[in-house]
Amino acid sequence: MISSAKQILRQPLITREKPSVVPKGHIAVYVGETQTKRFVVPISVVNHPLFNGLLKRAEEEFGFHHPTGRLIIPCTEDVFNDVTSPLMHA
């Protein structure tokens, strides 16, 4: 148990890895316009106005019932990283 906790602590706050389980306190989002990549994001950024802008864009494009059941943010990885990077260092 301790070794798995250490592994979680060593992971970056935002990761593109595909873990089988999303760590507690995080959510998985999929980012991309045509093909998507999975990112694991800390819950602490969800209420930030910058991240809310991304969520609003997803809502406008997909509504609340995306056919895959995933939270997909329709922007490029570069835009996503530009928005979320400052939030990780705040």
N, C-alpha and C positions, 0 to 999 in steps of 0.2 A: 504494500500500500504506500509506503514512504517513497519507494522508487518511482511509482507512477505519479505521485504528487510532485516529485522533483522534475519529472519529464514535462508535466504541464507547466510548471514555473519557468522552464527553459524555453518554451515555445514563445515566438513573438506574439505581440498582442493581436496583430492581424496576420493571418496565415492563409496561404493558398493550399495547404495540405488537405487531404481528404481523410480526416480522422473518422473512425467508425462512430465515435460518440463526440458530441459537442461538449466541451468542458462547461461545468457549472458557471453561470454568470456570463455566458457568451451566446451568440446566435449565429446561425449559418445564413449567409446571403450569397446569392449568385449574381455575378457582375458581368455584363456584356450586352452587346446589341444584337448579335446574331448567334455567336457561340458564347457560352458562359463559363466562368471559372468560379469555384467555390471559395469564399473567404469566411473565416471565423472571426467575429467582431465582438468585443466586450459590450455587454449591455449598457455600460456607463455612457457610451457615445450615442445611444439611440435617441435620447431626448435633446441632443445638441442641435441648434438651429441649422447648421450646415448639413448634418446627416438627415435631419427632417426634410430638407430640400430634396435629397435623393429619394427619400421615401415618398414624397409628394409626387415626384416624377414617375415613380413606379406605379403609384395609385392611378395617375392620369392615363398611363399607358395600358395597364392591365386590370385596373379595378381591384376589388378585394378577392376575386375568385380566379386566380390563375389556374389554367388547366393542369399544370404539373404539381400544384400545391407548394411550390417553392416561392421564396421571397426573391424575386429577380429585380435587380436595379439596372435599368436600361441606359448604361453609360459605358464609356471605355474604361479599361483598367487604370489608365493614366489619370482620368478625371476622378475616379474613385479614390485612388491613392493620394491625389492632390487634396481632396476634401478631407480624408480621414487621417492623413499623416499628422497634421497639426493637433488633432484631437487626442492623439496618443501621447503627445508631449506636454499637454496642458496640466 
